[in-house]
Every structure is written in structure tokens, then in C-alpha cells.
Amino acid sequence: MNPNDSHAAEDYHDDEINLFELWGTLVQNKWIIVMIAALCVSAAAVVAFTMTPKYEAVVLAKFTEESKTLAGEYGGLAEMAGVNLGGGGGTKDASLAYLKSRVFIEGFIKANDLMPILYAKQWDSQNKKWLVDDPEKTPSLWNAFKFFSSICVVQHDKKTNLITVTVTWKDREQAVDWANSLIKRANANLREKAIAESQLSVDYLEKELRKTSVVEVQQTIYKVMETQIKMMMMANTQEQFAFKVIDPAALVDENAYVKPKRSMIITLGAVCGLILGLLFVFIRQAIRNRRQRVAVL
């Protein structure tokens, strides 16, 4: 008989015995495994049900056309007169960038006095002061901007050209108010900026008009001035200047929270508990087997 075959048979026999031993160990210690798994499930349930629920407020909007038509029609004339009408593809990108910008978010936080709300644990509402001994540890506007950017997500779908503003916060009413107010404030700020720029352009064109006596140049300036005035009129009468809201954020039910995922947390607790139980039983059995071998020797 080949010695290699004999060794292979012995190894197979040892493996078979080990498998039976492992199974016997699991059966013998099943209640330990169940107990550890149950403890982990209980701990996961406590964590899941003590975590503060978070709610989502979603605004669906799209870009408005605003001055795109006018800019396309008179853009060449405006360049001749030394005036930029805006509009075109860059306006949408600029409006979206502004909605995400630091200057806009920080302005929104200051205008709505959100610092004490965002950092409620560090704020003394009775005495109206921060609960920090070191002034350098006082939450800054820059930290608030980063924090707010983490709970407020602005997404643009280039295929549908739709914009989604999602605010995730523990207070569902505040989440709705912030989501709707963000779009409203962005529209107001961009409208005021457009009016101011148009007024500056009109003032500049009036000065240029007084400098020239050439009829063709005067006609060009008049047309561009007419365009600027039309844009100012549109901005003054168009509340949804840059973003047109299709579906505003609405208050959701109290049980319609998006975080925590309690069922998932409890399931993960059960899986982790089972794995820990198995590891505990196998390690304990391995230690016992080693002690027995040492005792025999």
C-alpha cells in the first residue's frame, strides 16, 4: 500500500472527526450562542430606539428661462456697447453654484439665526450664550457652513434638468421651512443682483449715449438699454427668478423618518451577535483542547 494514500486517509479521518467535534461543540454550547446573540440584539434595539429620528424635506425645482431669450436676441449688440447681459448656458450654472456657495449658506444661517439651533447642545438658551470656556472653541460660521452642507444636499439631474434640494434634520417642521426658504432666498438674492447689475448697465449706457452723436451707435445703445429695462421689469415681477418650484417641501408624518434604519440596525446586531457567539464558543473550546493536550504531556 502506498504510504501517501495511508496518510491521506488518516488526514480525511481527522478532518471528519474535527467536523463532528465542531458540530458537537455548537450543539453543546447553543444556549451560550443564543444568549450572546440576544444580548447583541437587545443592545442594537436600544441604540436604534434611542437615536434621534431624522426627517427629509425635499423641494423639486427647475431653472427658469428668465432673461435667456432677451440675452440671446440682443447679446451681440450688448457686446458692441460693452455690456454683458448674462443669460445663456452660464446663467444656470452660476445660479446652481450660488445655491451651493458658502456665501449664500452663511448668509442663510445668519439671517435665520441658525447657529443656536445647529449647535443646541453648546448653547445656553436662557442666558443667550455659548456653553464653552474657551472662546476659540465657540462654533464658527465656517463650521456651521460645513455642518449645514452635510444636512442640505443640492442635486442637479442634467438629463431632466431638475434640481432637488434635500434637507435632513431631526425637526421635521424646521426641515420643511429650511428647504423651502433656501429656494426662496436664493431667488430673492439673485433677483436683487440682476436688478442691480441691470441698473448699473443702464447708467453706463446713458453716459455712453451722451458721449456719441453717431446715429447708428445711439440706436444700438437704445436697444440695449431697452433690453436692460425689460430685464429689470421681469426681475421685479418674477418672484421665482432663477428657480421655479415644481413641488415644494411638505410636512411628513411623525413616523416617516429616514434615519435611523431600525430594522437594519437590529438585523446587524443579530448577525454580529451570532458571529461573536460562534467565536466565543470556538475560542473557548480551543483553549480547553490545548489545556487537555498539555495535561496529557
C-alpha positions in Angstrom: 0.0 0.0 0.0 1.3 3.5 -0.9 2.3 5.4 2.3 0.9 8.6 0.8 -2.5 7.0 0.4 -2.3 5.9 4.1 -1.5 9.5 5.2 -4.3 10.9 3.1 -6.8 8.5 4.6 -5.7 9.5 8.1 -6.0 13.2 7.3 -9.5 12.7 5.9 -10.4 10.7 9.1 -9.0 13.5 11.3 -11.0 16.1 9.3 -14.2 14.1 9.6 -13.7 13.8 13.4 -12.9 17.5 13.7 -16.2 18.4 11.8 -18.1 16.2 14.2 -16.4 17.7 17.1 -17.2 21.2 15.9 -20.8 20.3 15.4 -20.9 18.8 18.8 -19.4 21.9 20.3 -22.0 24.1 18.7 -24.9 21.9 19.9 -23.4 21.7 23.4 -23.0 25.5 23.6 -26.0 26.5 21.6 -27.5 28.4 24.6 -24.4 30.4 25.0 -24.5 31.4 21.3 -28.2 32.3 21.6 -27.6 34.3 24.8 -24.8 36.4 23.2 -26.9 36.9 20.1 -29.8 38.0 22.2 -27.6 40.5 24.1 -26.4 42.0 20.9 -29.9 42.2 19.5 -31.0 43.9 22.7 -28.1 46.4 22.6 -28.8 47.1 18.9 -32.5 47.7 19.7 -31.7 50.1 22.5 -29.4 52.0 20.2 -32.0 52.0 17.3 -34.8 53.3 19.5 -32.8 55.9 21.4 -31.3 57.5 18.3 -33.0 60.8 17.4 -35.1 60.3 14.3 -34.2 62.3 11.2 -36.7 63.6 8.6 -36.2 64.6 5.0 -37.8 67.7 3.4 -37.4 67.7 -0.4 -38.0 70.6 -2.9 -38.2 69.8 -6.6 -37.4 72.8 -8.9 -36.2 73.7 -12.3 -34.4 76.6 -13.9 -36.5 79.5 -15.1 -35.8 80.9 -18.5 -35.6 84.5 -17.1 -33.6 86.7 -19.5 -32.3 83.9 -21.7 -34.4 85.0 -24.7 -33.5 88.6 -24.4 -29.9 87.9 -23.9 -29.8 85.7 -27.0 -31.6 88.3 -29.1 -29.5 91.3 -28.1 -26.3 89.7 -26.9 -24.3 90.8 -29.9 -25.5 94.4 -29.6 -24.7 94.4 -25.9 -21.2 93.3 -26.6 -20.7 96.1 -29.0 -21.9 98.5 -26.4 -19.6 97.0 -23.8 -22.4 95.5 -21.6 -22.9 91.9 -20.5 -26.5 90.8 -20.5 -25.8 87.4 -18.9 -28.2 84.6 -19.8 -27.3 81.7 -21.9 -25.8 78.4 -20.6 -23.6 80.1 -17.9 -26.6 81.6 -16.0 -27.9 78.2 -14.9 -24.5 77.0 -13.8 -23.9 80.2 -11.9 -27.3 80.1 -10.2 -26.8 76.5 -9.1 -23.3 77.3 -7.9 -24.7 80.2 -5.9 -27.3 77.9 -4.3 -24.4 75.7 -3.0 -22.0 78.5 -2.2 -20.5 79.4 1.1 -21.6 83.0 0.9 -25.2 82.0 0.4 -25.3 79.3 3.0 -23.6 81.5 5.6 -26.0 84.3 4.8 -28.9 82.0 5.2 -27.6 80.8 8.6 -27.1 84.4 9.8 -30.5 85.6 8.5 -32.4 82.8 10.2 -30.2 82.8 13.4 -29.5 79.0 13.0 -26.3 78.8 15.0 -28.1 78.1 18.3 -30.2 75.5 16.6 -27.4 73.7 14.8 -25.3 73.7 17.9 -28.1 73.4 20.5 -26.0 71.3 23.0 -23.4 74.1 23.2 -25.9 76.9 23.5 -27.5 78.3 26.7 -30.9 79.4 25.6 -31.8 81.1 28.9 -28.7 83.2 29.1 -28.2 83.5 25.4 -24.6 82.5 25.3 -22.3 79.6 24.4 -21.5 76.9 27.0 -17.8 77.0 26.3 -15.0 78.2 28.5 -12.5 78.7 25.6 -13.7 81.4 23.1 -11.7 79.6 20.4 -14.0 76.6 20.8 -17.1 78.6 20.1 -18.8 77.2 16.9 -17.8 79.4 13.9 -19.8 80.4 10.9 -17.4 78.3 8.8 -18.1 75.2 10.9 -21.8 75.9 10.6 -21.5 76.2 6.8 -19.8 72.7 6.7 -22.3 71.2 9.1 -25.3 72.7 7.2 -23.8 71.5 3.9 -23.9 68.0 5.3 -27.6 68.1 6.1 -28.6 70.0 3.0 -27.9 68.4 -0.4 -28.4 70.1 -3.7 -28.6 67.8 -6.7 -29.0 68.6 -10.4 -30.1 66.0 -12.9 -28.6 67.0 -16.2 -30.9 64.7 -18.2 -34.2 66.1 -16.8 -32.7 69.5 -15.8 -34.4 69.2 -12.5 -33.0 70.4 -9.2 -33.6 68.6 -5.9 -32.9 70.3 -2.6 -33.0 67.8 0.3 -32.7 68.8 4.0 -32.3 66.1 6.6 -33.0 67.2 10.1 -34.3 66.0 13.5 -37.2 68.6 13.5 -39.5 67.8 10.5 -41.1 71.3 10.6 -37.7 73.0 10.6 -36.5 70.8 7.7 -39.5 71.8 5.6 -39.1 75.5 6.5 -35.4 75.5 5.6 -35.8 73.6 2.3 -38.5 76.0 1.1 -36.7 79.1 2.4 -33.4 78.2 0.7 -35.0 78.3 -2.7 -37.0 81.4 -1.9 -34.0 83.3 -0.5 -31.8 82.2 -3.5 -34.4 83.6 -5.9 -34.6 86.8 -4.0 -30.9 87.3 -3.8 -30.3 86.5 -7.5 -33.2 88.8 -8.5 -31.8 91.7 -6.5 -28.3 91.1 -8.0 -29.8 91.0 -11.6 -31.7 94.3 -10.9 -28.6 96.0 -9.5 -26.4 94.8 -12.5 -29.1 96.0 -15.0 -29.3 99.4 -13.3 -25.5 99.8 -13.5 -25.7 98.9 -17.2 -28.4 101.4 -17.8 -26.4 104.1 -16.0 -23.3 103.2 -18.0 -25.3 103.3 -21.3 -26.8 106.7 -20.5 -23.3 108.1 -20.1 -22.1 106.5 -23.3 -25.2 107.9 -25.1 -24.2 111.4 -24.1 -20.7 110.9 -25.5 -21.7 110.0 -29.0 -23.6 111.7 -31.8 -23.4 108.8 -34.3 -27.0 107.7 -35.0 -26.1 104.0 -35.5 -24.3 103.9 -32.2 -27.2 105.7 -30.5 -29.7 103.2 -31.9 -27.6 100.3 -30.7 -27.4 101.8 -27.2 -31.1 102.5 -27.1 -31.9 98.9 -28.0 -29.5 97.6 -25.3 -31.0 100.0 -22.8 -34.4 98.7 -23.7 -33.3 95.2 -23.1 -31.8 96.1 -19.7 -35.0 97.8 -18.7 -37.1 94.8 -19.8 -34.8 92.5 -17.8 -35.3 94.8 -14.7 -39.1 94.7 -15.2 -39.0 90.9 -15.5 -36.9 90.6 -12.4 -39.2 92.9 -10.4 -42.3 91.0 -11.3 -40.9 87.4 -11.3 -40.7 86.1 -7.7 -39.2 82.7 -8.8 -36.4 84.4 -10.7 -33.8 81.7 -11.1 -35.5 78.6 -9.8 -39.1 77.7 -10.4 -40.5 75.4 -7.7 -42.4 72.4 -9.1 -43.0 70.5 -5.8 -42.4 72.4 -2.5 -41.3 70.6 0.6 -44.3 69.3 2.7 -44.6 68.2 6.3 -44.3 64.4 6.6 -45.9 62.1 9.2 -44.0 61.7 12.5 -43.3 58.0 11.8 -41.9 58.8 8.3 -38.4 59.3 9.4 -35.5 58.3 7.2 -33.0 57.6 10.0 -32.3 55.5 11.9 -33.0 52.3 9.9 -34.1 50.4 13.0 -34.8 47.1 11.3 -31.4 47.1 9.6 -29.6 48.0 12.9 -31.4 45.2 14.8 -30.6 42.7 11.9 -26.9 43.7 12.0 -27.0 43.3 15.8 -28.3 39.8 15.4 -25.7 38.9 12.8 -22.8 40.4 14.9 -24.2 38.6 17.9 -24.2 35.2 16.1 -20.7 35.7 14.9 -19.4 36.8 18.3 -21.2 33.8 19.9 -19.6 31.4 17.5 -16.1 32.9 18.0 -16.5 32.8 21.8 -17.5 29.1 21.7 -14.8 28.1 19.3 -12.0 30.0 21.1 -13.1 28.6 24.5 -13.1 25.1 23.1 -9.7 25.6 21.5 -8.3 26.7 24.8 -9.8 23.7 26.6 -8.4 21.3 24.0 -4.9 22.8 24.3 -5.0 22.5 28.1 -6.0 18.9 27.8 -3.1 18.2 25.4 -0.7 19.9 27.8 -2.1 17.9 30.7 -1.6 14.6 28.8 2.0 15.5 28.0 
